[in-house]
């Protein structure tokens, strides 16, 4: 019996450690900030359990921002991957177009990534006093969350250029 237990332990213990969670790094060009981001608090998010009724007051202004993308592209940064356009206000347009690793956006910059899919989300970044605020919008433009959202801030802190990732590069 003792020999059978020893054989069982010799075989079973290595197998149980092999069944643990595999250590995988983030995908190239992707952030893994979601894994360590704290849960949002009611002070940092405007999410509610009720269905939103109407578009956010600032949504019309976001839709009027000029496009800075020559054509829609597939964004993989905000999941699920979706076809999007990027829009920027006057303050952000030139720095975004010339984005390099040491680009710094001026206060007042606004960048929006809006889905071309009727069921996709939209995202807006706004810089004031040197700090970016983040906004998440549903397909109708209803504000789902805003402020210094931990998940957004954690991911965008990994960008090489002032919290902005820029357009996808050809491989």
C-alpha positions as CSV (number, residue, x, y, z in Angstrom):
1,X,0.0,0.0,0.0
2,X,2.8,2.4,0.9
3,X,4.5,1.7,-2.4
4,X,1.3,2.4,-4.3
5,X,0.9,5.7,-2.5
6,X,4.4,6.7,-3.3
7,X,3.9,5.9,-7.0
8,X,0.7,7.8,-7.0
9,X,2.3,10.9,-5.5
10,X,5.3,10.7,-7.8
11,X,3.0,10.7,-10.8
12,X,0.1,12.9,-9.6
13,X,2.0,15.8,-8.1
14,X,3.8,16.8,-11.2
15,X,0.6,16.5,-13.2
16,X,-1.3,18.9,-10.9
17,X,1.3,21.6,-11.2
18,X,1.2,21.2,-15.0
19,X,-2.5,21.8,-14.9
20,X,-2.1,25.2,-13.3
21,X,-2.6,28.4,-15.2
22,X,-0.1,28.9,-18.0
23,X,2.1,32.0,-17.8
24,X,1.5,34.0,-21.0
25,X,2.6,37.5,-21.6
26,X,0.5,40.0,-23.3
27,X,0.0,40.0,-27.1
28,X,2.5,42.1,-29.0
29,X,1.2,45.7,-29.0
30,X,-1.4,45.0,-26.4
31,X,-1.7,46.0,-22.8
32,X,-2.1,43.7,-19.9
33,X,-3.2,46.4,-17.5
34,X,-6.6,44.8,-17.2
35,X,-5.1,42.0,-15.2
36,X,-3.9,44.2,-12.4
37,X,-6.4,47.1,-12.6
38,X,-8.4,47.6,-9.4
39,X,-12.2,47.3,-9.6
40,X,-13.8,50.6,-10.5
41,X,-15.5,52.4,-7.6
42,X,-18.7,54.4,-7.8
43,X,-16.6,57.6,-7.6
44,X,-14.6,56.6,-10.7
45,X,-17.3,55.3,-12.9
46,X,-20.8,56.3,-14.0
47,X,-22.0,52.7,-14.8
48,X,-25.5,51.9,-13.8
49,X,-27.5,48.7,-13.9
50,X,-30.4,50.5,-15.7
51,X,-30.6,50.8,-19.5
52,X,-29.4,54.2,-20.5
53,X,-32.1,56.5,-21.8
54,X,-30.5,59.1,-24.0
55,X,-27.2,60.2,-25.5
56,X,-24.6,62.0,-23.4
57,X,-24.7,65.8,-23.9
58,X,-21.2,65.9,-25.3
59,X,-21.8,63.1,-27.9
60,X,-22.9,65.5,-30.6
61,X,-19.6,67.4,-30.1
62,X,-17.6,64.2,-30.4
63,X,-19.4,63.3,-33.7
64,X,-18.4,66.7,-35.1
65,X,-14.6,66.1,-34.4
66,X,-12.8,65.7,-37.8
67,X,-11.7,62.3,-38.8
68,X,-7.9,61.7,-38.6
69,X,-8.0,58.2,-40.1
70,X,-7.9,57.9,-43.8
71,X,-10.1,54.8,-43.6
72,X,-11.7,52.6,-40.9
73,X,-9.3,50.1,-39.3
74,X,-9.8,47.2,-36.9
75,X,-9.0,48.2,-33.4
76,X,-7.8,45.4,-31.2
77,X,-7.1,47.6,-28.2
78,X,-10.7,47.9,-27.0
79,X,-12.3,44.5,-27.0
80,X,-14.0,43.0,-28.8
81,X,-12.0,44.0,-32.0
82,X,-14.1,46.2,-34.1
83,X,-14.0,48.5,-37.1
84,X,-13.4,52.1,-36.0
85,X,-12.5,55.6,-37.0
86,X,-10.4,58.0,-34.9
87,X,-11.4,61.6,-34.5
88,X,-9.4,64.5,-33.0
89,X,-10.0,68.1,-32.1
90,X,-7.8,70.9,-33.4
91,X,-5.4,70.7,-30.4
92,X,-4.8,66.9,-30.9
93,X,-4.8,66.7,-34.7
94,X,-1.2,67.7,-35.5
95,X,0.4,65.8,-32.6
96,X,-1.6,62.7,-33.5
97,X,-0.7,62.9,-37.2
98,X,3.0,63.2,-36.3
99,X,3.0,60.7,-33.4
100,X,6.4,59.5,-32.3
101,X,7.6,58.1,-29.0
102,X,8.2,61.5,-27.3
103,X,5.0,63.3,-28.5
104,X,3.3,65.3,-25.8
105,X,-0.3,66.4,-26.4
106,X,-1.3,69.9,-25.2
107,X,-4.0,70.5,-22.7
108,X,-7.4,70.5,-24.3
109,X,-6.6,67.6,-26.6
110,X,-9.5,65.2,-27.4
111,X,-9.2,61.9,-29.2
112,X,-12.2,59.6,-30.0
113,X,-12.3,56.1,-31.3
114,X,-15.8,55.4,-32.6
115,X,-17.1,52.1,-33.8
116,X,-18.6,51.7,-37.3
117,X,-20.7,48.9,-35.9
118,X,-24.2,49.6,-34.7
119,X,-23.5,47.5,-31.6
120,X,-19.9,48.7,-30.9
121,X,-18.7,51.0,-28.1
122,X,-17.0,54.4,-28.4
123,X,-14.1,55.8,-26.4
124,X,-12.9,59.4,-25.8
125,X,-9.8,60.7,-24.2
126,X,-9.6,64.3,-23.0
127,X,-6.5,66.0,-21.6
128,X,-6.8,68.8,-19.0
129,X,-4.1,70.1,-16.6
130,X,-1.7,67.4,-17.9
131,X,-4.0,64.5,-17.0
132,X,-6.1,62.4,-19.4
133,X,-9.7,61.5,-18.6
134,X,-11.5,58.6,-20.3
135,X,-15.0,58.2,-21.5
136,X,-16.8,55.1,-22.6
137,X,-19.9,55.4,-24.7
138,X,-22.5,52.9,-25.9
139,X,-23.5,52.7,-29.6
140,X,-26.1,55.4,-29.0
141,X,-23.6,57.8,-27.4
142,X,-24.8,57.2,-23.9
143,X,-22.1,57.8,-21.3
144,X,-21.3,54.5,-19.6
145,X,-18.2,55.5,-17.6
146,X,-16.0,58.6,-17.3
147,X,-13.1,60.0,-15.4
148,X,-9.7,58.6,-14.4
149,X,-10.9,55.1,-15.0
150,X,-8.3,52.6,-13.6
151,X,-8.6,50.2,-16.5
152,X,-8.2,52.8,-19.2
153,X,-5.5,54.7,-17.4
154,X,-3.5,51.5,-16.7
155,X,-3.6,50.4,-20.3
156,X,-2.9,53.8,-21.8
157,X,0.0,54.4,-19.4
158,X,1.8,51.7,-21.4
159,X,1.6,53.7,-24.6
160,X,4.9,55.1,-25.9
161,X,3.5,58.6,-26.5
162,X,1.7,60.5,-23.7
163,X,-0.8,57.8,-23.1
164,X,-1.7,57.6,-26.8
165,X,-1.1,54.4,-28.9
166,X,-1.8,55.8,-32.4
167,X,-2.8,54.0,-35.6
168,X,-1.8,50.4,-36.2
169,X,1.5,50.1,-38.1
170,X,1.9,47.8,-41.1
171,X,3.9,44.7,-40.2
